[in-house]
Amino acid sequence: MTRSSDTIFALSSGRVPSGVAVVRASGPRAREAGLALAGLVPPPRVARYVALREPGTGDLLDRGLILFFPGPRSATGEDTLELHLHGGPAVVTAVLRTLVKLPGFRPAAAGEFTRRAHANGKMDLAEVEGLADLIVAESEAQRRQALAQSSGALSRAVAGWRERLIRALALVEATIDFSDEGDVPDDLTGPARAEAAALCTELTAALTDADRGERVRDGFIIAIAGPPNAGKSTLLNRLAGREAAIVSPVPGTTRDVLEVHLHLAGQAVTLVDTAGLRETDDLVEAEGVRRARARAEGSDLVLWLSDDGTAPPADMPAPLRVRTKADVTGAEGEDDEIVISAQTGAGINTLVAEMERRLGEMGGGEPALVTRERQRHALSDALYELDAALAIQTHDEDLMAEHLRLAARALDQVVGRVDVEDVLDSLFRTFCIGK
């Protein structure tokens, strides 16, 4: 059971061995850890080089830096102490073993430092989600987007929308409460409607861009499709830079979906090798063909490979056509085809450049505001309520005000002001210990 009255501690700098290991303690007794191990606590935010010793015996544990951050001006909003140690496993273990013996101290649960920061108003839910994404970001685009989220890009936008929405609500409520007062303008709902309409436009734009934000966060999917023996697995291996797929001259070798993860144009990409598309009586191969079609239909980009100009199926979404085995056939391809030899590498640079161009169009530009399904649903709810408010006829201001209140509540859900406990429990389980 976690208690905010406990002082928590953990290794916060990642796996050891390492050059430096940072052990962090947060809570009402954090200062006592410095007194117990170092015999002193330096002035706030000042690093001091000290000897760290076992309380009672005086045995030397390590020599390193100690820093103290009094709450609320700390990462968690509580008193926080940091010990910067040599990053050897035995050193870290000895310090952690010493801290757990101190009264009121216990090891931190996963994500508990960040959870305390949220509880103390240092981070809202959208910023916490951005931090979670930043920790696991693999591509440059994911890093930029997560950093914008964790730095409050969505939170600031929501705060601005909410402030304007509350102003519109105040105008409608003034119409309800003071319509018979002489000094109150006759038409206050007009400006409120104008503000609500402007907010609808802005929320719609953010939601339109939400798919891009989620794709950048999750990574783009590129499916390699085509008839059997068109060189799909050979191309996968060439792009992956390793023998990820079995290559055979026998058609139908690939029976299941094979995935390889790589980066293109700063984006995280999952490259999918699929079974050759053809009619077959082989039940196993037929299932592979079915999965191949499904994977291609759900991908962001399809590379349609053929060595003889076979056209892709009419229902396949806008594929990038690639003529393969140029070293064997000598084919020049048609105007809409890129000609390659995955065996020799000819044309691969041209293909990669075109893939990067298309990925840039799909995921490039400024980081999206909305990057998670939860955020998208909350903003969609707010937009629904704003549309409902605008549909209310004149002289029914009570109902209009209720829809505006519900829209404000939906915006509050984006940043975690209401109804977030279940979300928090699930989210913080994804954090590592010490964060």
ABEGO torsion letter per residue (X at the ends): XBBAABBBBBBAAEBOBBABBBBBBBEAAAAAAAAAAAGBBBBBGBBBBBBBBBBGAGBBABBBBBBBBBOABBAAGBBBBBBBBBABAAAAAAAAAAAAABBGBBBBBBGAAAAAAAAAGABBAAAAAAAAAAAABABAAAAAAAAAAAAGAAAAAAAAAAAAAAAAAAAAAAAAAAAABAABBABAAAAAAAAAAAAAAAAAAAAAAAAAAAAAAAEBBBBBBEBBGAGAAAAAAAAAGBBABBBBABBGABABBBBBBBBBGGBBBBBBBBBBBBBBABAAAAAAAAAAAAAAAABABBBBBBAAGBBBBAABBGBBBBBBGAAAAGBAEBAABBBBBAAAGBGAAAAAAAAAAAAAAAABEBBBABABAAAAAAAAAAAAAAAAAAABBBGBAAAAAAAAAAAAAAAAAAAGABGAAAAAAAAAAABBBGX
